[in-house]
Amino acid sequence: MQFLKAWNLKEHQGWKPCAKRSIRETELPESNGFLIIEANGGLNQQRLSICDAVAVAGLLNATLVIPIFHLNSVWRDSSKFGHIFDEEFFIQTLGNHVRVVKELPDDILQRFDNNISNIVNLRVKAWSSPTHYLQKVLPQLLEMGAVRIAPFSNRLAQQVPSKVQGLRCFANFAALRFSEPIRTLAESMVDRMIKHSVQSGGKYVSVHLRFEEDMVAFSCCEYDGGEEEKHEMDIARERSWRGKFRRRHRIIKPGANRVDGRCPLTPLEVGMMLRGMGFDNKTTVYVAAGKIYKEEKYMAPLKQMFPLLHTKETLATREELAQFMGHSSRLAALDYTVCLHSEVFVTTQGGNFPHFLMGHRRYMYGGHAKTVKPDKRKLVLLFDNPNIRWEVFKRQMQEMLHHSDEKGSEVKKGGGSLYNFPMPDCMCKQLESRTGNITL
């Protein structure tokens, strides 16, 4: 099949998962108190907060209370931790490393008049160091027996000691798994995608398409909908961000946003990019997305280019999806799983979903994951050139594909995130020798 030829397969990179290597196995000392955090945002922003909370709890020798999920004005999902993740598995897996409880014990809660909001909320700055937690948070924890940090997104520095990084790795790659209802349906959906991909040996391409109404609105980009589109986007921005885009000094420049590569790719642009890269009309494609803006209009050309295109709505029945409807994070978890097991993953806009997914795929596939991460500034120049020939466009796309392949096995550098680049913090390098493999 054409899309398999499009990729220059590399030999196994020699990395293997080892998220537990730097965390202690000794018996836990007596807890210093209870840590309560509030995770905000969508599925993977919540995931980031959870993993960082595990690391901070380990650093402070605190007992982590199952994180509270904040109801976000954009995501509008009322799901609790146990609706999305396997709560019992999370507690049990972390049991020898960090204490986790479902809720604050009654005797502790009574100290605060049985009201969790009476527990002091420590306003921790973004990217705070372990030293800050030990010097500022730990004394409060020891004094009061419980502290609260809300919000908690990005509240721990990227660069931390190996033991703390080890807890992040272990939480993300070992302790967090989706709840049983999500796992059951997601695994069925993966099996169905494999069956639909029989012509390619069960291999398929997944595309994270960010062309939902809220994404188009937030980007402040213009497409071809004229005044009607402008009116709809103004309403969408006001509904989700309440005046943020009407502030006095806020200037919206759609043209500049597009040239700078900030605009979400349309389904047509994604289709042209993939066809240029060598993915033909026999390629089985899974599209991970929320409700696409004017779906019937904008999805039509992509479906025409890739007739074997599927979404969660085509892979699962209405009855199967019913329990997840109205819960964007649970639906995103289904998309995440199907993308995780694809042969190639295509990211079109950035954000936490591809950030975590690319890292998870690197972790699963020996350090190298086939990922298409296009240069959107370059794409805009090509798409907006009315005189470009298809042969020239194809050559540019194949160069972009080759560049993506080289980035597929990238190792974390400087202040990078281990959630995106699990090597070397969460993985071990295997060196081949005459006597066998040596793990470093």
Secondary structure, DSSP 4 states (H G I P E B T S, - for coil): -HHHHTS-PPPP--EEE-TTTTS--SPPPPP--EEEEEE-SSHHHHHHHHHHHHHHHHHHT-EEE-PEEP--TTT-----HHHHB-HHHHHHHHTTTS-EESS--HHHHHTTTT-GGGS-B--PPTT--HHHIIIIIHHHHHHHSEEEESS-TT-S-SS--HHHHHHHHHIIIII--B-HHHHHHHHHHHHHHHHHTGGGTT--EEEE---BHHHHHHHT---S-HHHHHHHHHHHHHHHHTTGGG-TT----HHHHHHTT-SPPPHHHHHHHHHHHT--TT--EEEE-SSBTTHHHHHHHHHHH-TTEE-HHHHS-HHHHGGGTT-HHHHHHHHHHHHHTSSEEEESS-SHHHHHHHHHHHHHTTT---EE---HHHHHHHHT-TT--HHHHHHHHHHHHHHHHHHTTPPP-TT--TTT--TTTTEEEEEEETTEEEE-
